[in-house]
Amino acid sequence: MDLQVARIGKPHGIRGEVTVQLFTDAPEERFEPGAVFRVEPAAQGPLTISSARWNKDILILGFEEVPDRNAAELLRGAKLFIESEDTSDDDGDAWYEHELVGLEARVGDEVVGRVSALRTMMVQDLLIIERADGEEILVPFVEEIVPEVDVDGGFVLLTPPAGLLELNLPGSNQAEADEVESPDAAEKADGS
């Protein structure tokens, strides 16, 4: 099975380099010159790494097949994959997005939705749970809130703090506060 390790972002400079959003914990090992990646959409690849360097917290990649900025612009949004047989997973508490998507999200015995995505963030990851009504819930993917992930059993167990599952849903106090403009803001807009 292929595993997504990055998504290509915007071009960087004029020599065909691109920024990437990482989905791997070992970028130094994955993105060495000569490494070849399968690409989605398939017409964009395969791609072979010619250079990899860091610019602050952002990984910048160059590919042998991408000579200039125009070609790099065409790669925006493309996904990079590796063969899963090439990976070694020593961390028993690490999951890939494809393992989590589709799992039932349970609070006790109650099913509150299904995992629809994993959003990788700088500080902590977020599970995106889709409720039966189509609304999305963002759940911090930390052990205190998601104490159990049972891929074989087909579920994640949630122990959310009070109000987390209702936060930002239509009708919640937080959602109403975002939608209602304060009187002070209206007066400033009128110039009063």
C-alpha positions as CSV (number, residue, x, y, z in Angstrom):
1,M,0.0,0.0,0.0
2,D,1.2,3.5,-0.8
3,L,1.5,6.1,2.0
4,Q,1.2,9.8,1.4
5,V,4.2,11.6,2.8
6,A,3.7,15.1,1.5
7,R,1.5,17.5,-0.5
8,I,3.2,20.0,-2.8
9,G,2.5,23.7,-2.0
10,K,3.6,26.8,-3.9
11,P,6.7,27.3,-5.9
12,H,9.8,28.7,-4.2
13,G,12.1,30.8,-6.3
14,I,12.7,30.5,-10.1
15,R,14.6,27.2,-10.3
16,G,11.6,24.8,-9.9
17,E,11.7,24.3,-6.2
18,V,8.5,23.8,-4.2
19,T,7.3,24.0,-0.6
20,V,5.7,20.9,0.8
21,Q,3.3,20.1,3.6
22,L,4.7,17.1,5.4
23,F,2.8,13.9,6.5
24,T,5.9,12.0,7.8
25,D,7.9,12.2,11.0
26,A,11.2,11.4,9.2
27,P,11.6,14.0,6.4
28,E,15.4,13.8,6.5
29,E,15.2,10.1,5.7
30,R,12.3,10.3,3.1
31,F,13.5,13.2,1.0
32,E,17.1,12.4,0.1
33,P,18.4,13.2,-3.4
34,G,17.5,10.3,-5.7
35,A,14.4,9.2,-3.9
36,V,11.5,8.6,-6.3
37,F,7.8,9.3,-5.4
38,R,4.6,8.2,-7.0
39,V,2.4,11.3,-7.6
40,E,-1.3,11.9,-7.6
41,P,-2.4,13.0,-10.1
42,A,-0.4,10.3,-11.9
43,A,0.2,12.6,-14.9
44,Q,2.5,14.7,-12.7
45,G,5.0,12.0,-11.9
46,P,6.8,10.0,-10.9
47,L,9.1,12.7,-9.3
48,T,12.8,12.2,-8.3
49,I,14.3,14.4,-5.6
50,S,17.3,16.5,-6.7
51,S,17.5,18.7,-3.6
52,A,16.0,19.1,-0.2
53,R,16.6,22.0,2.2
54,W,14.9,23.8,5.1
55,N,13.9,27.4,5.0
56,K,13.0,28.1,8.6
57,D,10.3,25.4,9.3
58,I,9.4,24.8,5.7
59,L,10.9,22.0,3.6
60,I,11.9,23.1,0.1
61,L,12.2,20.3,-2.5
62,G,13.7,20.3,-6.0
63,F,12.9,17.6,-8.5
64,E,14.9,16.4,-11.5
65,E,11.8,16.6,-13.7
66,V,10.9,20.2,-12.8
67,P,13.3,22.7,-14.4
68,D,11.6,26.0,-13.6
69,R,8.9,27.9,-11.7
70,N,6.3,27.4,-14.4
71,A,6.6,23.6,-14.2
72,A,6.6,23.9,-10.3
73,E,3.4,25.8,-10.4
74,L,1.7,22.9,-12.2
75,L,2.5,20.6,-9.3
76,R,0.6,22.7,-6.7
77,G,-1.7,20.4,-4.7
78,A,-0.1,17.2,-6.0
79,K,0.4,14.4,-3.4
80,L,3.7,12.4,-2.9
81,F,3.5,8.7,-2.0
82,I,6.0,6.0,-1.1
83,E,5.6,2.2,-0.9
84,S,4.5,1.2,2.6
85,E,6.9,-1.8,2.5
86,D,9.7,0.7,2.5
87,T,8.7,2.1,5.9
88,S,9.6,1.0,9.3
89,D,7.1,1.9,12.0
90,D,8.7,1.7,15.4
91,D,6.1,3.9,17.1
92,G,3.1,1.8,18.2
93,D,1.1,5.0,18.9
94,A,1.5,6.5,15.3
95,W,-1.1,6.1,12.6
96,Y,-1.3,7.2,9.0
97,E,-4.4,9.1,7.8
98,H,-5.5,6.2,5.6
99,E,-5.7,4.0,8.7
100,L,-7.9,6.4,10.6
101,V,-10.3,7.6,7.8
102,G,-13.6,5.7,8.0
103,L,-13.3,4.6,11.7
104,E,-16.3,5.1,13.9
105,A,-15.9,7.9,16.5
106,R,-17.4,6.7,19.8
107,V,-18.0,8.3,23.2
108,G,-18.6,5.2,25.4
109,D,-20.9,3.0,23.4
110,E,-22.5,5.9,21.4
111,V,-21.3,6.5,17.8
112,V,-21.0,10.2,17.3
113,G,-19.6,10.1,13.8
114,R,-16.8,8.9,11.5
115,V,-13.2,10.0,11.1
116,S,-13.1,11.9,7.7
117,A,-9.6,13.2,7.9
118,L,-6.4,13.9,9.9
119,R,-5.2,17.5,9.9
120,T,-1.5,17.6,10.7
121,M,-0.6,20.7,12.6
122,M,2.6,22.2,14.1
123,V,1.6,21.8,17.8
124,Q,-0.9,18.9,17.7
125,D,-2.9,17.0,15.1
126,L,-6.6,17.2,14.7
127,L,-9.1,14.4,13.9
128,I,-11.9,15.6,11.7
129,I,-15.1,13.8,12.7
130,E,-18.1,13.9,10.4
131,R,-21.4,13.6,12.2
132,A,-24.4,11.8,10.6
133,D,-25.9,15.3,9.8
134,G,-22.8,16.2,7.8
135,E,-21.4,18.7,10.3
136,E,-17.7,18.4,11.1
137,I,-16.2,18.3,14.6
138,L,-12.5,19.0,15.2
139,V,-11.0,16.9,17.9
140,P,-7.4,17.3,19.2
141,F,-5.6,14.0,18.5
142,V,-4.1,13.7,22.0
143,E,-4.2,10.8,24.4
144,E,-6.3,12.6,26.9
145,I,-9.1,13.0,24.4
146,V,-8.5,10.0,22.1
147,P,-7.3,7.4,24.5
148,E,-7.9,4.4,22.2
149,V,-7.5,3.8,18.5
150,D,-8.6,0.4,17.4
151,V,-8.0,0.1,13.7
152,D,-8.8,-3.6,13.6
153,G,-12.0,-3.0,15.6
154,G,-12.9,0.0,13.4
155,F,-13.2,2.7,15.9
156,V,-11.6,5.5,17.9
157,L,-12.7,6.1,21.5
158,L,-13.2,9.7,22.5
159,T,-13.3,11.2,26.0
160,P,-14.0,14.8,25.1
161,P,-14.2,17.6,27.7
162,A,-17.8,19.0,28.1
163,G,-18.9,21.0,25.1
164,L,-16.1,20.0,22.7
165,L,-18.4,18.0,20.4
166,E,-20.8,20.9,20.2
167,L,-18.2,23.7,19.7
168,N,-18.7,25.6,16.4
169,L,-21.8,23.7,15.4
170,P,-24.8,25.8,14.3
171,G,-26.7,26.9,17.4
172,S,-23.7,26.7,19.8
173,N,-22.7,29.8,21.7
174,Q,-19.3,29.9,19.9
175,A,-20.9,29.7,16.5
176,E,-23.4,32.4,17.4
177,A,-20.6,34.7,18.7
178,D,-18.8,34.3,15.4
179,E,-21.9,35.1,13.3
180,V,-23.2,38.1,15.4
181,E,-21.4,41.3,15.0
182,S,-20.9,43.3,18.2
183,P,-22.6,46.7,18.4
184,D,-19.2,48.4,18.9
185,A,-17.9,46.9,15.6
186,A,-21.1,48.1,13.8
187,E,-20.6,51.7,15.2
188,K,-16.9,51.7,14.1
189,A,-18.0,50.6,10.6
190,D,-20.5,53.4,10.4
191,G,-17.9,55.9,11.5
192,S,-19.9,56.9,14.7
